[in-house]
Amino acid sequence: MKRIDLHMHSLFSDGELLPSEIARRAQVLNHETIAITDHVDSSNLGAISKIIEAIDDINNNWDINVVPGAEITHAPAEVIDKLAKKSRKLGAEVVLVHGETLAEPVVEGTNLAAVKSSNVDILAHPGLITIEEAEIAKKNNVTLELSARKGHCLANGHVACIANEIGVDLVIDTDTHSPGDLITFQQAQKIGFGAGLTKDKVIEALVDNPKKILEKRSST
């Protein structure tokens, strides 16, 4: 099966690769769709529009679908919804929020602000997310992420357990920053299994739920 990864970073934030190089490496690894979701706050929202022309070149010429996105990162919780709205206006088709990972000092309240926002698609690596936050995420169609990235993956088991209990959607993403971060479909499956997901839930996280996000935004 082909891979969908909705969390990747280019050199327009802290990634090492141009959008075109990310896309080419993903294409070789049999990816169907990727989203380039560079880190943003109020200072650099313009990065979204900067990559759209390159994305158009890729989509018009290569057999891979690249989607412009943004990851709202370490911003005050109070402005997350505002930044998500602005990101949409600038062309972001997938909006993530950098959740309360165990690996970084993300401000408390970020998870809650993200799941309350109708403009957010994915709460990335949400760390020790609470049942209450997961219930709000389900109500507002915010998907939770299992991460392949070192450090961020430490809470994958907890996130999977909470998601299964509440019935909130999951995706499995790489949070790619460098060439070695990209993974195959088979490697992504192992991350899901390692978090305790069943085979059916892994397929949902890798195929069904990412497609649901893309279809939701393409229809709005």
N, C-alpha and C positions, 0 to 999 in steps of 0.2 A: 504493500500500500504506500501511497505518497504521503509525505510529511507536510504538516501545517504548523508553522511556528510564528506566533503573534507577539514575540518580544525579542527584538534585536536592536543593537546600537551601532551607529556608524561614527566616523570621525567628526561628525557635526555635534557630537557630545563627547563621550569618553571612550568610544569604540576605536578600533585600529584601522578599519577598512572603509573605503568608499562604498556608497550604496551599490554600485555596479559590481564590486568585488564580492560583497556579501551575497548578492543575487547569483553570481556565477558559481560560487562555492556551494550555495544551497541547491542550485540546479543540478550540479554534479552528484549531490547526495540524494537526488530524487525528491526534492521538495516540490509540492504543488503550489503553495502560497507561503509568503513570509510577510511580516509587517516590520517596517523599520520605525522603531519607537524611541527616538532619542530622548534623553533626559531634558526636561524643561521646567522652568519656573517663569516668573514674569520677565526675567532678563533676556530670554533667548527663544521666545515663542516663534520668532521668525525662522528658526531652523526648519520648521515644518514645511514652509513654502519653498525653502531652498532646495529640498530634496525632491520635490514633486516633479520637476522637469526631468531629472535623472530617472525617476521611476517611470515616467511616461516613455522615455527612450527604451528602457528595459522591457516594459510590457508590450511595446509595439514591435519588438524584434526577437525576443527570446521566449522559450516555452516555459515560463514561470510567471506567476502572478505576484507582483509586489505591491503592498498596500502602505500608504503613508500613515504614520501614527505618531503618538507621543506618550512619554511616561512622565507624569507629574511627580517630581522627586524632591523630597526634603523641603517642601513648601509648607507654610503654616496651614494647619488643617482648615482654618476658617476661609481660605481662598481656593480650596481644591475645586469646588464646583464652578467657581468663576473661571479658573484656568482651564477646566475641562470644556466649558462653553466656548472660550476663546480658541482653544485648540481645534474644535470642530469647525469654527468659522474660517480658520486658516487652512482647512483641508484634511485634518487628521480623521481618518476613517476608523481607527482603533485607538481608544484612549485607555491607558493604564494608569494606575496610581502605585507608586513605590511604597509597598506596605510595610508594616512594622516587623521587618525581618529581625531575626536574632543576631545578625551579623553587623548591624549598623545602628547608631543611636537615632532612629526615626522618632519624630515627635509623637508623644502619646495622643491619641485621638485621630490619627491619620486613617486607620482602618475604618473607624466609624464614619468619618466624613466621606470617605470613598464609597462605602456601600449605600450611603444615603443619596448619592448623586445619580440622577437618571442619565447623566452625560458620561458616566464611566462604564467601560465594558469589562475590565479585568482589574481585580485587586491582586497585584503581583506579590509573590512571596510574603503572605500576610502574617508569618510568625505564629504566635500563640493567639490566634483569633478566637474570640469568644462565641459561644452558642448564640447569644443575642445578636452579635454582629453578623453571623452567618444567616440568621433568620431574616435580617433586613436585606442582606445581599440577595437572598432568594426572592424576596418580595419585589425588589427593584431590578431583577435580572442582571446583577453584577456577578460575574464568574470569578471563582477563586483559582489561583495558580499553584501548581506544583512546579518547583524549579529544579533545573539541572545544575544550576550554578553553585559553586563551592560557597559554603556559609549560608546562603539563602535556603539551601536544601535541608538544613538541619531540622526544620519543623514540618517537613513534608508529611510525615506520618500523622502528626497532630492535625494538620489541615485536612488530610484525606479522611480521618476519623470523624471530624466535625462535619465535613461535607456529606459524608454518607449518612450521618445521623439526621441531618436537617434536610437533605435532598437538594442541596445547592450544586450547580454545575461546576465542574473542574476542567481546567486545561493543563497541559504539560508543555512548558516552554523552556528554552535554553538561557534566555537573557544573554545572548551572544554579545561579546565585546571583541573577541579576537578569533583568528581562523580556527584554532583548536576547540572552540566552544560549540561549533555546529555538530549535530549528531544525527544519526540515521533514525528511521522509524523504529527499527529493532532496538536501538539503544534507548529511545524514548519509552518504549514499552517496558523495559526493565526498570526504569525510574518509577513508572506507575505501579508495577508489581512490588517493587521495594517499599513503596509507601503503603502497601496493603490493599491495593485495588484488585478487584476481580478482573478476569479477561474482558468481560463485557464493559465494565467501568473504564478500563484502559482505552478501549476503542471509542467510547463516548468522549473521553478526555482528549484523545488524539485526532478524532475525525468529526464526530457529530457536533460537539460543543463549539469548536472553532468555526465550523461552517455556519452554525446558528448565529454566532456573533457577526460574521461577515454578511450573512443574508439580512440580518436585522438592520445593519447600518446602510446597506445598499438600497433598502426600501424606504429609508427616511429622507 
